[in-house]
Amino acid sequence: MDRSSLEQLLTPIVSADDPTGFAVRVAVLPDGDRPGAGDWHAAEWVTVDGIPHASLLVGPGGVLQLNPGAYRTWVEVTAPPEKPVLTSSRFYID
């Protein structure tokens, strides 16, 4: 993704049950960092080809703007009594 692009950052979620009825938050951090309380952003669900994705608008004018580098997304799904936290593969901002 180019740093000047404004687009949805989609993180696919593999689950035995449909998670889209639950609240989802996303943190986007440099690879190797772990999220703190202030890193989480409310996200939305988007389904692509039957696979649910946590979606966050990133780039100029989005929820957050990323500098060039390697990142991972962290996704938190609030599905009482569970609250799984999942990470994405590494991706790059140019």
BALOBA-1460 file (C-alpha; in Angstrom, 3 decimals):
// residues 94
<rec num="1" residu="m" x="0.000" y="0.000" z="0.000"/>
<rec num="2" residu="d" x="1.307" y="3.449" z="-0.829"/>
<rec num="3" residu="r" x="1.435" y="5.956" z="2.049"/>
<rec num="4" residu="s" x="-0.515" y="8.525" z="-0.015"/>
<rec num="5" residu="s" x="-3.403" y="6.095" z="-0.639"/>
<rec num="6" residu="l" x="-6.676" y="6.314" z="1.312"/>
<rec num="7" residu="e" x="-8.228" y="2.847" z="1.447"/>
<rec num="8" residu="q" x="-9.715" y="0.139" z="3.609"/>
<rec num="9" residu="l" x="-7.122" y="-2.016" z="5.305"/>
<rec num="10" residu="l" x="-8.770" y="-5.460" z="5.383"/>
<rec num="11" residu="t" x="-7.712" y="-8.217" z="7.784"/>
<rec num="12" residu="p" x="-9.345" y="-11.613" z="7.088"/>
<rec num="13" residu="i" x="-10.687" y="-13.479" z="10.104"/>
<rec num="14" residu="v" x="-10.994" y="-17.265" z="10.068"/>
<rec num="15" residu="s" x="-13.615" y="-18.482" z="12.528"/>
<rec num="16" residu="a" x="-15.827" y="-21.514" z="13.023"/>
<rec num="17" residu="d" x="-18.762" y="-19.131" z="13.536"/>
<rec num="18" residu="d" x="-19.683" y="-15.873" z="11.818"/>
<rec num="19" residu="p" x="-17.994" y="-13.099" z="13.886"/>
<rec num="20" residu="t" x="-19.693" y="-10.178" z="12.089"/>
<rec num="21" residu="g" x="-22.355" y="-9.762" z="14.774"/>
<rec num="22" residu="f" x="-19.720" y="-8.822" z="17.342"/>
<rec num="23" residu="a" x="-17.814" y="-5.598" z="17.992"/>
<rec num="24" residu="v" x="-14.377" y="-5.426" z="16.382"/>
<rec num="25" residu="r" x="-11.384" y="-3.161" z="17.004"/>
<rec num="26" residu="v" x="-8.129" y="-2.914" z="15.066"/>
<rec num="27" residu="a" x="-4.654" y="-1.680" z="15.991"/>
<rec num="28" residu="v" x="-2.036" y="-1.128" z="13.282"/>
<rec num="29" residu="l" x="1.507" y="-1.138" z="14.592"/>
<rec num="30" residu="p" x="5.069" y="-1.485" z="13.365"/>
<rec num="31" residu="d" x="6.053" y="-5.145" z="13.093"/>
<rec num="32" residu="g" x="7.289" y="-6.323" z="16.488"/>
<rec num="33" residu="d" x="5.209" y="-3.895" z="18.587"/>
<rec num="34" residu="r" x="2.243" y="-4.932" z="20.741"/>
<rec num="35" residu="p" x="-0.859" y="-2.737" z="21.113"/>
<rec num="36" residu="g" x="-1.484" y="-0.590" z="24.158"/>
<rec num="37" residu="a" x="-4.808" y="0.828" z="25.295"/>
<rec num="38" residu="g" x="-4.548" y="3.908" z="23.042"/>
<rec num="39" residu="d" x="-3.706" y="1.948" z="19.870"/>
<rec num="40" residu="w" x="-7.156" y="0.409" z="19.274"/>
<rec num="41" residu="h" x="-9.641" y="1.842" z="16.761"/>
<rec num="42" residu="a" x="-13.281" y="0.889" z="16.224"/>
<rec num="43" residu="a" x="-13.496" y="-1.069" z="12.975"/>
<rec num="44" residu="e" x="-16.207" y="-2.441" z="10.718"/>
<rec num="45" residu="w" x="-16.873" y="-5.839" z="9.198"/>
<rec num="46" residu="v" x="-16.647" y="-6.329" z="5.443"/>
<rec num="47" residu="t" x="-17.321" y="-9.720" z="3.837"/>
<rec num="48" residu="v" x="-15.317" y="-10.542" z="0.719"/>
<rec num="49" residu="d" x="-16.028" y="-13.827" z="-1.118"/>
<rec num="50" residu="g" x="-17.731" y="-15.190" z="2.010"/>
<rec num="51" residu="i" x="-14.773" y="-14.381" z="4.309"/>
<rec num="52" residu="p" x="-15.251" y="-11.782" z="7.064"/>
<rec num="53" residu="h" x="-12.604" y="-9.058" z="7.243"/>
<rec num="54" residu="a" x="-12.009" y="-6.422" z="9.919"/>
<rec num="55" residu="s" x="-11.862" y="-3.120" z="8.031"/>
<rec num="56" residu="l" x="-10.189" y="0.166" z="8.972"/>
<rec num="57" residu="l" x="-9.827" y="3.198" z="6.696"/>
<rec num="58" residu="v" x="-6.156" y="4.227" z="6.605"/>
<rec num="59" residu="g" x="-4.223" y="6.940" z="4.818"/>
<rec num="60" residu="p" x="-4.593" y="10.717" z="4.529"/>
<rec num="61" residu="g" x="-7.998" y="11.620" z="5.960"/>
<rec num="62" residu="g" x="-8.550" y="8.093" z="7.357"/>
<rec num="63" residu="v" x="-8.596" y="6.791" z="10.907"/>
<rec num="64" residu="l" x="-4.804" y="6.809" z="10.894"/>
<rec num="65" residu="q" x="-1.961" y="7.601" z="8.534"/>
<rec num="66" residu="l" x="1.015" y="5.241" z="8.299"/>
<rec num="67" residu="n" x="4.631" y="6.075" z="7.516"/>
<rec num="68" residu="p" x="6.747" y="3.807" z="5.296"/>
<rec num="69" residu="g" x="7.707" y="0.555" z="6.999"/>
<rec num="70" residu="a" x="6.636" y="-2.949" z="7.997"/>
<rec num="71" residu="y" x="3.384" y="-3.328" z="9.966"/>
<rec num="72" residu="r" x="0.937" y="-5.878" z="11.361"/>
<rec num="73" residu="t" x="-2.703" y="-5.448" z="12.255"/>
<rec num="74" residu="w" x="-4.053" y="-6.668" z="15.567"/>
<rec num="75" residu="v" x="-7.766" y="-7.499" z="15.628"/>
<rec num="76" residu="e" x="-9.830" y="-7.786" z="18.810"/>
<rec num="77" residu="v" x="-13.291" y="-9.344" z="18.574"/>
<rec num="78" residu="t" x="-15.583" y="-8.915" z="21.572"/>
<rec num="79" residu="a" x="-17.609" y="-12.153" z="21.538"/>
<rec num="80" residu="p" x="-18.619" y="-12.770" z="25.177"/>
<rec num="81" residu="p" x="-17.395" y="-14.592" z="27.062"/>
<rec num="82" residu="e" x="-14.420" y="-14.610" z="24.684"/>
<rec num="83" residu="k" x="-12.305" y="-11.705" z="23.432"/>
<rec num="84" residu="p" x="-9.780" y="-13.156" z="20.984"/>
<rec num="85" residu="v" x="-6.899" y="-11.012" z="19.747"/>
<rec num="86" residu="l" x="-5.517" y="-12.024" z="16.352"/>
<rec num="87" residu="t" x="-2.577" y="-10.733" z="14.316"/>
<rec num="88" residu="s" x="-2.092" y="-10.412" z="10.585"/>
<rec num="89" residu="s" x="0.836" y="-11.280" z="8.412"/>
<rec num="90" residu="r" x="3.437" y="-8.563" z="7.950"/>
<rec num="91" residu="f" x="2.636" y="-5.976" z="5.275"/>
<rec num="92" residu="y" x="4.472" y="-2.925" z="3.989"/>
<rec num="93" residu="i" x="3.680" y="0.732" z="3.475"/>
<rec num="94" residu="d" x="5.759" y="2.315" z="0.713"/>
